[in-house]
Amino acid sequence: MGIIGSFGDAAGNPVIDRATCTVCGECAGICPVEVLSKRDGEIRIDRSKGFGCIACGQCMMVCPSDSIAVSGRNLSPSDVIGLPSPDRRAAIDPVEALMLSRRSIRRFRDEAVPREAIDRVIAAAATAPMGIPPWEVGITVFHGGAKVQDLSWDIADAYERILKFFEGPVGALFRMMMKKPARQQFRSFILPLGRILVEGKRKGTDYVLYGAPAALLFHASPYGDGADAFIACTYAMLAAEATGLGSCMIGCVPPVLERRKDLMKKHGLPEGHIPKIVLILGYPAVRFRKAIRRPFLSVGDR
């Protein structure tokens, strides 16, 4: 039995073509769970090792003779593709330039984002590293300003309900029981944010998703690591920048959406999935003339 996921608990299934295998040992050397090993002049497969093959596919990607095939856990040999040629790969300078140029965009031109551009961003995001294969992350696409605004208004309404609770006597008691940092953040950020979002809807101004023409909602299955959704979203954000789209990560949607099963169903999230982060997309209506460098809170040597 392998590591359980939304697909089941079967482990991956590596198979070696002995007729073409050169026993170079590359596959055994890279196998992270040691299901593959090189012994007595051959590559051996021990499917009982640890929790079995996780179907990461790394053995297929290093084999010089294409002699190993792995299937299962949503992987098949047909998923392996050739690497981009060295001249197509970005060096550190253009990568850093892309990262420095990226800004959080909250003002967009009144211009639709082609679905083809969104699909390209999603395809790039799918190359992001994950904790344990396969992906336990899903993406719900809101394509078109009307769909994005519908989600925004629902979130604003949800915050209005939260405000009524926490500004009442029971909510005040609940806040007193929070640890100091949480209580301070709740008072200085969460409640004021909720008031801004609610007042924005009353005025017809979208302060949730900023009137974006498209949005990607990243969500994780209960079997996955929620961090994978944030990693995938970060890849999508950089891919969007490279395609000329502006983007901004929005964190105020998932916490309230997760607690509203009716809204989860309305907006098409798979049952049991947990919303993690939203990425809004559109063509920027503002031009930045400078970048900014921000230091980490701390960087220490040991």
N, C-alpha and C positions, 0 to 999 in steps of 0.2 A: 504494500500500500504506500502510495506517495503522499506528498503534502496536499491536504484537501484544499479545494478552491471552489469557485462557483461552477466549474466544469466537472467536478467530481474529485475522486481521490486516487485515480490511476497515475502511476509514474510514467515517465517517458520510456520509449522503447528504442534503444540504439541497436542498429544492425550493421555488421561489417561485411563488405564484399571481400572475402579472403583471396579471390583470384586477382584482384588489383591492389590490395593492401601491400605496402612496402615495409610495414612494421617500423616506420620511422619513429613512432612514439609521440608525435606531436599531440595527438588527441588525448592520450593518457596524461601527458604532461600538463594539459590545460584543464582537464576535467575537475571542476571545483568540488565535486562530491566523491571523487575517486571511484566511481562506478567502472571507469576504464583504467586498466593498468597494463604495463608491458612486462611480461614475464615469460621466460623460457622460449624466447624467440617469436612470440606472438602477442597480439593485443587481446586481452581477456575482458570479458564483460561480467561484472558481478552485480546483478540487479538487486541483490539483497543488501548491498552496501548502504549504510546510513539510512536515508529516506528515499533511496533510489534516484534514478535519473530525473533531474528537474527540467529537462528539455530546454536548457539554455541555448543549445545549438552551437556552442563554441567549438566543439570537436569537428563539426561539419565545416566550420569557417576556417579552420587551420589545416585541414587535411589536403595535402598537395596532390593526391590522386583521386579525390572525390570518392573515397572508398567507404565512407560511413554515412549512414542515413538515420535520422532520428525522427520519430513521429510520436504523437500524443501530446497531451497538455496544450492543445490548440496550436501545435507546431507540426509542419510537414516539410520534407526535403525541398519542396517547391518554393518555400519561403526564403531560401538562401539565394542571394543575388550577388553579382560581382561588385567589388569595391569601386568607388569613383577613382579615376586616374589621379596621380599625385598633382598634376597641374590644376585640377579642379578643387583641391582642398585648400582651405584658407589657412594662412599662417597667422601667428599671434597678432601682428599689426592690424590686419583687416578685421580680425575677430574683436580685438579691443576697440577698434573704431566703431564697429557695430554696437557694441555694448555702451560706449560712451555717448553715442548718438541717440540711443533709445531714451525716450522720455515717457512718462505717464500722460496719456492724452485724454482729456475730458471735454474737449470741444471738437466737434466733427463737422465736416462739410456735409451739405444735404445731397449726398451721393451714395447710391446703393453699393454694397460690396458684392461683387460677383461670387456666386457659389463656388466657382472654380478656384478662386483665391482662398476661400475658406477651406476647401478640401486640400489645397496645397499646404496650408498651415497645419492642418490636422495630420497629414501624411508626415510632415517634418517632426511634429510632436511625438509621433509614434516611434521615433528612433530613440527617444529618451530612455535612460537606464531605469530598470524597475527592480524592486527588492528581490522577489523570486518569481520567475516566469510562470505562467503567462501574465498578461495585463489583467489586473482586477480593477482597472479604471475605465469609466465610460464618459462619453461627452454628449451632452444634449445641445444641439445647435439651434439658436434663435436667429433665424435669417429674415431680416426685415425689421424696420423700425417699429411697426405695429406690434409684432410679437415681443420685442424687447420691452416696449413700454407697458404691455400687459403684465409682464413679470414685474416690472418696476412698481406699478400701482399696487399689485398684490402684496409686494414686500412692504410698501409704505403703510398699507392697511394693517399688515401684521404687526408692524412697529407701533401703530396706534393702540392696538390691543395690549401690547407689552407695556406701553407707557401708562395706560389706565391701571394696570396691575401694580407696577412698581411705584407709582406715585400715590397709591393708596396705603392704608395702614398696614395691611398684610405684607405688601411689597416692601414697605419701609423696614418692617421687622426682619424680613428676609435679607435685606441689604446689610443690616446691622450684624448678621451672622457671617458675612463674608470676611475673608482675610483682608488685611489692610490694603495691599496692592490692588486686589480685585475690586474692593469697595471704592478706592480712589479712582481707578480707571472707569468704573461704572458711573460714578458721579461726574467725572470730568470729560468723559468721551461717549459712553454708550447712550446715556439718557439725552444729552444734548444732540447727538447724532440722530436719534429717533425723532426728536422734535423737528429737526431740520428736514428730515425726509417726509414727515407728515405734513408740515407746512408747505413744502415744495409741491406736493400733490394738490393741495388745496388751491395753490396759485397756478397749477398746470405746468410746473417746472420739475423736470426729472432730476433729482439729486441722488437717485439710487444708481442708475446706469447711464446717466448723462445724455439721454436721447441718442444713444449709439445705434447705428444701423444694423449691427450684428453683435452677437454675444455667444460665447462658449461656456457652458456650465460643466465643470469637471466634477465627477462624483466617483466614489469608490464602493466596491462591493464589501459586505461585512467580512469577507475572507482576506481582503487586501490590506496593505499598509497605506494609510491615508496620505503619507508623505509622497507616495508615487504620483498622486494627483497634482500636487504642487510642483513636482519636478516636470511632469508633462506640460503643465501650464506655462512654466518658465521657458521650456523649449518652444512652445507655441508663440509666446510673446516675442522671442528673438526671431522666429521665422516670420512673424507678421511684420516686424521692423524691416527685415530683408526684402519683403515684397512691396514695401511702400505703405503699409497699413500702420496706423497708430493704434495703440492698445493701452489698457490699464487693468490691473488686477483689482477686483472688487471683493472685499471680504465680508461686507455687511449682509450679504444675501444668504449664504449657507446656514448660519446659526438659527435664523428664524424659519427658513424654509424646512430645515430638518425636523422642526417641531410641528409642522403643519402638513399632515399626511394628505389632506385634501388638495393642497397646493402642489405637493410632490406629484400626485396623480394627475392633476390638471396640466402640469407642465411636462409631463412625459418622462419622469425619472423612473427607472426600473425599480420594482418593489424591493425593498431592503437596502437599496443603495443609499449612501450618505453623501450629501452635497458638501463640497470642500472649498471651491474657489470659482469665481467667474472671471472671464477675460472678455472685456468689451473690445470691439473692433470697428474701425472706420477710417476714413481718410482725414488726416488732421486739418483743422481749420486754423491752426496757429503754427508759426515758424519759429523754432528756437535758433538762436544765433550763438549760443555758448553751451558748453557742457558743465557738469559739476562733479567733483570727486567727493565722496563721503567716506570717512574712515569707519572701520568696524569699532564696536564698543571697546574691544581689546584684542590684541594679537600678542601672545606671549610665547617665548621659547622655553623649552624644558630640557 
